[in-house]
Amino acid sequence: MTGSQIQHIHPLPVTTIMPLLDVDEDLPILLVTSSPAWHAVRDLLRGVKRITTILAMQTAIQSDWDSLLAGIEGERLEAVYAVGGGLTADAGKYFAAKMGLPLTVIPTALSVDAFLTAASGIRQNGCVQYIDTKVPDTLILDPAVIAAAPPQVRAAGVTDVLSIATGCWDWAYAEQHRKNPPGMTLQDWVYDNAQTILHGAMDCADAAGQGDREGLKTLYDCLAMEVQLCNQVGHARPEEGSEHYFAYCAENFTGPGWPHGDLVGPGIVLMAQCQGQETARLEAALRACAIPLDRIPQPVIQQVLAVLPGYCETHHLPFGIAHTLQFA
């Protein structure tokens, strides 16, 4: 194949479902975590014997990550462990890729799909940009740890599957208006498979939100299938559209530090309403997973909606309903 024909399709991480007490690691490691996450599981990870350096994540800014890397230059490290949520997974992928080290990710909640992907989300110029990093080599899921996570984050990753409802609608809308660029043409079989995954997430939302282990396993399956479907087609149109654009834009008004689901969840409902979709089942699934739909103040919502079309154009986001909104 010529260079222009080369396509790399990322796999999912090798996933092991096991108690964290059974983890056995003798390599000198860099631990990427957050204080709440590490506090929740440190007593269970006694088998990780040689934690050389701990980096506590606070921002998703690439220059901050580079500064942290510079601070540990020269240390003898042979592996990276990322323990926590989406920020730690994204930072862990970045550090492991930069250092050429194997990466193990241990989620403490099913809060996002970031622990399954090959890219890291960074904040840049008021938007989220995805940079290629690496797929985690190993993903360890402890069902008891996930089930015991705080309800507001335990199953918040449902938003990255329920966004199929609005993302796929946008994808079809863009195709109708001939605004899908080359490589993102609507594929009916992909659209149909995405809908099946969406229905799976809605079906398991009650159980996952309650911490039921089978429900959480099904939500993990839905996240994994959503990610791999996007891996296969080489873009995120089946699951990322105006609902994520709303979330990216809203962060400029709410300030940093808001959980991903607290912004994407309301974005799903608002954009589905703009698309003319029925939202009752989506709202029920979001509430079942403790996603707050009224946390963003109404004046902020109105501000976001007013600037969203221009925001989408400025940041060259793939075409969707958000580009066409008109509010007085």
Residue, then its C-alpha position, 0 to 999 in steps of 0.5 A: m500500500t502507498g502511504s496515502q492508503i495506510q489506515h491504522i485501526h486501533p484495538l481495545p485494551v486487553t481487559t481483565i476483570m479481577p479483584l484489585l487485591d490480586v494485582d501483582e506488579d514488581l516493575p518500578i512504575l509511574l502512578v497517574t491518579s487523583s487524590p479521591a481515586w487513590h484514596a478509594v483503592r490504595d489499600l487494595l493495590r498492595g500488590v503494586k510494590r514499587i511506586t516510584t513516582i505519583l502524579a496527581m492530575q488536576t488539568a487537561i492542558q498539554s503544557d501542564w502534562d509536559s511540565l510534569l514529564a520534565g520534572i521526572e526526567g531521568e527517573r527509572l520507570e518501566a511502566v505507567y499505571a493510571v488509576g481513576g477517571g477520564l482525566t487520569a486515563d487521558a494523562g496516563k495515555y499521554f505519559a506512557a506514549k511519550m515515555g514509550l512505556p506499557l500502560t495499565v489503566i484501572p478505572t474507579a468508576l465507569s465515568v467515561d469511555a476514555f479508558l478504552t480509546a487511543a486518544s487523549g482529550i486536552r483543552q485548547n483555545g476553549c475547546v476539547q482537542y483529541i491528540d493521538t496517544k496510545v491504547p492502554d495495554t491492559l485494563i483492569l476492572d474490579p466489579a466491587v470497586i466500580a459498584a462502590a463508586p459514588p453514584q454520580v460517577r459510577a455509571a456516568g459513562v452512559t452519556d458516551v453511549l446515549s450520545i449515539a442518539t444525537g450523534c447519529w442524528d447529526w451524522a444523517y443530517a449532515e449527509q442529507h445536507r452533503k456536509n460530511p467530508p470524505g471519510m465520514t460518509l454515512q454508512d447505514w450498517v454502522y448507523d444501525n449497529a450504533q442504534t443497537i448499542l444505544h438500546g443496550a445502554m438504555d436497557c441496562a441504565d437502571a441496573a448500572g446506576q444502582g451498582d448492579r454488577e451485571g448492569l455495570k458489565t453490560l454498560y462496559d460492553c456498550l462502551a467497548m462496542e461504541v469505541q470499537l465501532c468508531n475505531q473501525v470506521g476511523h471517526a467518532r460521528p456515530e457517537e459524537g455530535s452536537e451534544h458534545y459540542f454543547a458540553y465543550c462550549a458550556e465548559n467556557f461558562t461553567g469553568p473547568g472541573w465539571p464531570h464530563g457527564d454533567l455537561v454531556g447529559p444535558g447536552i443530549v437532552l437539549m440537542a435531541q429536543c432541537q432535533g425533534q426527537e422524543t427524549a423521555r427514554l433518554e432522560a430516564a436512562l440519564r436519571a437512572c445513572a444519576i446524571p443531573l439534568d438541571r445543574i447547569p443554570q438556565p441563564v448559562i444554557q441560554q448563553v451557550l445556545a446563543v453562541l453555539p453555532g459560531y463556536c462550532e464554526t470557529h472550532h471546525l466541528p463536524f456539521g450537526i444541528a448545533h450549527t443551525l440553531q437560531f435564538a433571539 
